[in-house]
Amino acid sequence: MRLGLRLLQCLLPTLVVVYLLKCHVLDLEDQYRAGVYFFAWLKNHRSHEYKGLVAPHAQPGDKIIVMAKLEAEWTDWVEEELPDWQRAIYVVNPSRNTLADTSTLTTPLNKGHESMAYLTYIIDHYDSLPSTVAFLHPHRAGFFMAWHTDEPLHDNVEAMRSLRLGYVQRNGYVNLRCNWNPGCKPDHRYNRHVTEQVWREIFEGTSTPPNITDTQSSQSSLTPTDATAAAAAQSVLSIPDQIGAACCAQFVVSRNQIRKRPRSDYLQFRQWVVDTNKTDAISGRVMEFLWHVIFGKDSVYCPDEQVCYCQVYGHC
């Protein structure tokens, strides 16, 4: 009896470690869609080709890819593989030679990660936007670098070729990641970066109040007699209990959806990034959690994964 108890005492810590490791591995497999990636890679490797849907000499249409890049990052793949898209690629850390080249797009400041380029494009082109604006990261593909790109090979080229533009126009805003992990799982929706102070700094005074999913948000002490004014004030001043969307700041927005806010709102959002004492990484992370709110979606915007894959990419 004592021997069995001692054996159990010795094995129990090991069993706990194995169980936790298994849970962690399963979570990573879900986040990276490792199984799907492996079989897609194997299929592509055997066929020795990855068939595209666009002619190599296609002309850019009424749609654009907006991107922030470090000067050393290679982004020629956008023009080479997606010639039917216009391009607005911003260098966020330009050298003196790059700054001297007036044809190169740059940002006012290298802060907020991709948000500075995204907002700068909207501000500078607000009156001449194409009908569809895609906001992408500069890395094309790769299991570790582009794991958040929601195509079997984590390939932004294939994601953009599969994208259903009609759905973008109908929905206004489309997150290019359907996978709920990370960002949409229930325990991911309690955001430590978007505090009540941050929420107020970003949205107070903007013309279009953000939508709040959770009706049990913290209540304001203000009691305006006008119910409509009260609701508008409350939605801005009160941070929702939950904020959630699939990561990671790659999305597509229609021109009409962008213009539901005036240009002044986007100037305010960019000025917050400039003025905040939060670091480049943290200010960028804050904006990452708020893009869906900025573009008119509920504070928790997590469409069913399979429905999302069908509507966004046609993978039904």
GINORSUL-V486776 format. One record per backbone hydrogen bond with DSSP energy under -1.0 kcal/mol. CO is the residue of the C=O (numbers start at 0). NH is the residue of the N-H. E is the energy in kcal/mol with one decimal. If there is no record, write none. Layout:
((CO/NH/E) (CO/NH/E))
This chain:
((0/4/-2.1) (1/5/-2.6) (2/6/-2.4) (3/7/-2.2) (4/8/-2.3) (5/9/-2.1) (6/10/-2.4) (7/11/-2.5) (10/14/-2.7) (11/15/-2.5) (12/16/-2.3) (13/17/-2.6) (14/18/-2.4) (15/19/-2.6) (16/20/-2.6) (17/21/-2.5) (18/22/-2.4) (19/23/-2.3) (20/24/-2.6) (21/25/-2.5) (22/26/-2.0) (23/27/-2.3) (24/28/-2.6) (25/29/-2.1) (26/30/-2.5) (27/31/-2.9) (28/32/-1.2) (28/33/-1.2) (32/36/-2.6) (33/37/-2.6) (34/38/-2.0) (35/39/-2.1) (36/40/-2.8) (37/41/-2.5) (38/42/-2.2) (39/43/-2.5) (40/44/-2.9) (41/45/-2.1) (42/46/-1.8) (43/47/-1.5) (54/57/-1.8) (60/62/-1.9) (62/85/-2.6) (63/133/-3.1) (64/87/-2.7) (65/135/-2.4) (66/89/-3.3) (68/91/-2.4) (69/72/-1.7) (74/77/-1.7) (75/79/-2.5) (76/80/-2.6) (77/81/-1.9) (81/84/-1.9) (83/60/-2.6) (85/64/-2.2) (87/66/-2.3) (89/68/-2.8) (94/98/-2.5) (95/99/-1.6) (97/100/-1.1) (100/103/-1.7) (104/90/-2.9) (108/110/-1.4) (111/114/-2.0) (113/117/-2.4) (114/118/-2.8) (115/119/-1.8) (116/120/-2.4) (117/121/-1.8) (118/122/-2.6) (119/123/-2.6) (120/124/-1.9) (124/127/-1.8) (130/254/-2.1) (131/63/-2.1) (132/252/-2.8) (133/65/-3.5) (134/250/-1.4) (139/155/-3.1) (141/145/-1.6) (145/148/-2.1) (148/150/-1.8) (150/153/-2.9) (154/158/-2.1) (155/159/-2.4) (156/160/-2.0) (157/161/-1.9) (158/162/-1.1) (162/164/-1.0) (163/167/-1.5) (164/168/-2.1) (165/169/-2.0) (166/170/-2.9) (167/171/-2.4) (170/172/-1.3) (171/253/-2.6) (173/251/-2.6) (179/183/-2.7) (179/184/-1.2) (181/246/-1.9) (184/187/-3.0) (185/188/-1.1) (188/242/-2.6) (192/194/-1.5) (194/198/-2.7) (195/199/-2.2) (196/200/-2.6) (197/201/-2.3) (198/202/-2.4) (199/203/-2.3) (202/205/-2.1) (225/229/-2.4) (226/230/-2.3) (227/231/-2.2) (228/232/-2.7) (229/233/-2.8) (230/234/-2.3) (231/235/-1.3) (232/236/-2.7) (233/237/-2.3) (243/300/-3.1) (249/175/-2.2) (250/134/-3.4) (251/173/-2.6) (252/132/-2.7) (253/257/-2.1) (254/258/-2.2) (256/259/-1.2) (257/260/-1.4) (261/264/-1.2) (262/266/-1.9) (263/267/-2.0) (264/268/-2.4) (265/269/-2.4) (266/270/-2.3) (267/271/-2.0) (268/272/-1.6) (269/273/-2.1) (270/274/-2.9) (271/275/-2.6) (278/282/-2.9) (279/283/-1.9) (280/284/-2.0) (281/285/-2.4) (282/286/-1.9) (283/287/-2.0) (284/288/-1.6) (286/289/-1.3) (286/290/-1.1) (289/293/-2.9) (290/294/-2.1) (291/296/-2.8) (292/295/-1.7) (298/243/-2.3) (303/307/-2.7) (304/308/-2.7) (305/309/-1.8) (306/310/-2.8) (307/311/-3.1) (308/312/-1.5) (308/314/-2.0) (309/313/-1.1) (311/163/-2.5) (313/315/-1.6))
